[in-house]
Amino acid sequence: MMSTSAVVLTTLVAYKLVLIGIGLWARSRNRNEADFFLGGRGLGPWVAGLSYAASTSSAWVILGFSGFVYAIGLSALWMVPGIWAGYAVVWLYFGRRLREESIAHDQLTLTDFMLQDTAPRQRAPLAALAAALVIGCFVFYIAAQFDAAGKALAEHFALSLAEAVVLGALIVAIYSMLGGYWAVSVTDTLQAVIMMLVAIGVPLAALAAAGGPAAVLSALAEQMPPAYLQVTGGHSALVFIGFVVGVVGMSLGTFGQPHLLSRLMAIRGERERLRGFAIVIGWGVVVFLGMIALGLSGRALMPDLANGETLFYRAATDYLPAVLAGVVVAATLSAVMSTVDSILLAASGAVAHDLGVNRRFPERQLLISRTVTFAVAVLAVALTLSLPDTIFNRVLFAWSALGAAFGPIVVWRVMGRLVPARTALACMLAGFGTTVLFYALGAAPETDSLLSQAAHLPGDPFERAVPWLPGLLVLLFWTGRNREEAGI
């Protein structure tokens, strides 16, 4: 029998070879930047739906969300309805407008969609601002993924964290540069299937080890404070309302994520879009329920974990047969590390396309796009190794900041309203700036000031939801219904 480490290594090598093979296969499908960034708008429902699922719910669900449930108990479940509602809004409400307008106006990125109403002379500085926000937020997001996989690789093998992160990032960058959107979408589809399988297998193993649902609830009632099994988390009414606003408000970030909304721009047709939604929501139900079961079962079995984000790997190692545990750990590591491919591609599009670099060098579009992709990966690796933080915190900051900067503009444009340049500028700065303010206050020690106390409320409502308000107010009072009224 092979040792667990040998199984992990063998599975990792085989999986990475498959990913690079997909990149080589997809390379021939890239002839221009439209192919590289949107796959020629030819995605079917399974690839579009599952790749969207893998991109929106990666390390932060398998590792971060299960750890969140482990840490605070049943009150963590308030996050789930918001996430599922976000899937529905994007696919059923945003989807038609995003797909049809991106075709009609040859839009390749979310920035193209947001800035459709701006005059050419005004577009360049706004596109530069949008690109800077995308790069800044996505580097944090990518760093969270690299950090999650790098720590696990370092734990299983004789590697330092730096060696593990660099090795994984290099493989992701290679197949993303080779195959562009098709490689990213197909590999994400594979990763979504893997994530769903492990989200069934590992929680079932942990639940069985704990003696079943009744035994888990009984153990938690004995071991944990009463608030752990209360949906209110033991908070007072006003604090509980703020907590729910914060965790449900996480779904607002979905509406401003370029790497997610691009799936709707790339899908083949309306029938595929509706089938894709059914696939996404089915996947989400299975994975989130699995991680809830794992978080609660894990708390009953291992009540004293120092870091809840290690629960998944601990449960796989302790409650699955050695060979199967090795396969699960290796496959999850690969899926977590590789999910950054969509984000890398979106960041590359922000620089190569939105800043007009490809337009200035049309004969070198693919070379420029691939070079930028690699450069973003290098930047994310540097951040991973220099700014340690929890997976959950990194992802939530990047998610919230970009959602607040872009989301209100996307919602406004999907509604058919015009967004002139001055409004887009104010909206992006207001949303991003407010998120950064409350993130910084939340990271600092709490003081007696009302602002500091608000930033430290459970659920972080002032970081998740409040940053949308300035942008929405700007759109409400500083825009118009037609081009003359909007000043375009």
Disulfide bonds with the S-S distance in Angstrom:
none
